[in-house]
Amino acid sequence: MKKVAILQSSYIPWKGYFDIIHDVDLFIFYDDVQYTKNDWRNRNKIKVAGGTSWLTIPVSACSDELICNVRLSDRRWAGKHWKSFVQYYSRAPYFEYYRSFFEQAFLGERWDNLSKLNQYLIQHIARDFLGIKTEFRDSREYNASGVKLERLLDLLRKSGAERYVSGPAAKDYIDEEDFFQAGVELIFKDYSGYPEYSQFHHPFDHYVTVLDLLFHVGPDAPYYIWGWRESEEKGE
């Protein structure tokens, strides 16, 4: 049964995003939809003393801009974000383990498109650091038609999906009957139960960038995303 997930790209997203990627055979970046301000597309959180801090990429986007067309308006953001990673995570056990890749990504590259940046980081983190074998595609490759749910269902049909894995927030607006009629099984992802790890600054926060997890636990990161669930299923 071919399992598919379709999500907009996000800036160095939290571990739950990668949990969904791991669950499916095909992950489609849905970036030819409208960009939303003050969302996860161009920002994420890191752990700091006293709580969390936002890292935001300044962008140039009109109200009806598609995510895939959003331009990065100020090149200084990359240096500032890298400086924040060094400041807050350089003492983490595995910061140096990943340093060369992220230093090159933030200081050695010149990004002018938000979608390209997000997709690049997500794919490399998934494949190179989490060992995920899922296939990645872009929604623009399928030339889907319709609007909103109709377009999503067309994208699923054209990608050959038999099971669709969705984030739990979609329960508020998705009608399961539409998927049943389209011949696609709908599964809502459950993000509960993630184990805590040794994280700087209490209290623990699950909803920060996946880099927090990588820098603290290194190659053991998959266990804290999906491995713990597999161990429970085996009764270990």
N, C-alpha and C positions, 0 to 999 in steps of 0.2 A: 504494500500500500504506500503510494508516494505521498510523503508528508511535506507540506509547504508552509512557510511563514512569510508574511509580507509586512514590512515595517519601514517607516521613514528612517533615514540615517540620522544618527545623533552624534554629538561630540563626545568622544571617549566615554561611552555609556556605562551604566552600572552593570553589575554581574548578571542581573535578571535578563538583560538583553541577550547576553551570550548563552544563557540557559535555553532560551527559545531557539537560537541558532543551532545549538547542539541537538535539540529535539527533532530537527527536520532534515530531510534529504536535500531540499532546495530552499535557499533564503533569497528573497527578492527585495532589493532596495526600492522603496516606493517614493522616489524623489521627484517625480513629475506631477506633484500635487502642490497645493498652495502652501507657501511658507507661513508659519505662525510665529509671531513675535513672543518673546518672554517664554520660550519653550526649550526643550532639550536639544533642538537642532543645532544651536550655536553656543551652548553653555552647559556646564556641569559643576558638581561640587567636589571639593576636597576637604579632608579632615584637618582642622586646625585647633589650637588651644581655644577652648571656649565654645566649640561647636563646629560649624562648617563654613566654608567660604566659597563663593561663586567665582568660577573662571569663565569669562564671557568673551567671545570673539566678536569684535565690531563688524557689522555687515552693512551693505547697501542693498536694501530690499524695498520694493514698492508693496502696496497693500495686496496686490494680486500676483506677486512674483511667485514663480515655481521654485521649489527648493533647489532643483538642479541648475537654476540660473542665478542663484544668489552669489554675489561677488563679495570678496573680503576687502573691506575699505581701508584698512590700516595695517600695514605689515609689522608694526611694532608689537602687536599682540603676542606673536609667537615667542619672542624673547622674554616678554613679561610672564607668560605662562610657564616657560621652562624655568625661569628664576624662582617661581613659586614652587614648582616640583622639587627643585634643589633645596629650597629653604625648609620645606615641610617634610620631605621624605628622604633626604640624603642620609639620615641615620637609620633608615629602615633596613632590615637585613638583606634585602635583595635589590636595593636601588641600583647598585653598581652592576648587577647581573643584566639589567635591562637598559642601562644608561646609554650605551652606544646607539641603539636603535632610536630611542626617543630623542636623544640629543640631535641626531641627524634629521629626524622628522621635523623637529621644531626649529632648529637653527641652520640646518644644511639645505633645506628645501624652501622654495618660495611658492606659497599657495595663493591662488587668486580666486578659487571656487570652493564654496563650503561643502558641497556634496562630494567633490573629489577628495577633499581632505578627510571627511568623515568616513567615506567608504574605504579609503586607503588604510586608515588606522584600525578600523573595525576588522577588516579582512586579515591584516597582519597579526593583530592580537589573537584573533580566533585561530588562525592556522599555525602561526609560529610559536605562540606562547601557551595556548590552551589545547593544541593538538586536535582541533575540530576539523572533520573531514567534509563538512557540508559544502555543497556547491553554491556559489554566489552568482546572482544575475541582477540585472537592472531592469526595472519595469518598462523602460523605454524600448527594450528589445522586443516586447510583445505587441506593441501597438494596440493596447486595450481600448475598447470603446465604452461609451456610457458615462454616467456620473455617479459619484459616491458608491453605494453598495453594488449597483449594477456594474460599474466599472471593475470593482474588486472581484466580483464573481466572474466576469469575463477574463480577467487576468488569471484567476485560478483555473478556469477551463483551458485557456491557451497554454498554461504551464503544465497541464496534465495532473493537477492536484486531485488526490482522492481524500486527503485529510488536511484540514486547515487548522494550524495552531495559532491562536490569537491571544493577545494580552487580556487580562481579566477586566480591564476598564471598558472594553468593548461590549460587555454584557449590558451596559446601559442603553445601547443603541442598535445592537445587532439582533435580528430575528432569526433564530435557528431554523425556522421553517424554510426560509429562503435558501439556505445552504442544503437542506434536505432535498428540496425540489431540484437543486442544481447537481445533486449526486455527490456532494462533498460533505464528509463528516466534520463537524465543528468541535474543536477542543479548546477549552479556555485554560490557559497556563495558570498554575498555582505557584505563587512566589513564596509561600509560607515555609517555615522550617529551616531556613538557611542557618548553618552553625556560625557562631562568632569565632573570630580569630584574634590574635594579639594585635590590637589596633592602637595607634597613638591617641591619647586624650579621650578620657571617658566623658559621657557615656558612649557606648558603641553605636555606630550608625551604619546600617546596611546600604542606605541610599546615596552612596557617593560613587565616583568614577571607579571603574574596575581597576584602575592603576593603583588604588589604595590596596586592594587585595594582592595584586602582583608584587608590589614593592614589599609587602609584609610577609607573604608566604611563598613566593617564587613558584617553582614547578609544582608545588602542591595545590595551586589555585583551583584546578578542576575539581578536586575533592569538595571544596567549599561552595561550588556552584551546582554540580550534579552528582559528584561521586558519593557524597554522604547519603543521597537518596538511594543510589544503587546498592550501597552497603546495607541499608535498612531493609531493602527488598530481599536481599540474600540472607538476612537474619544475622549479619555479622556484628 
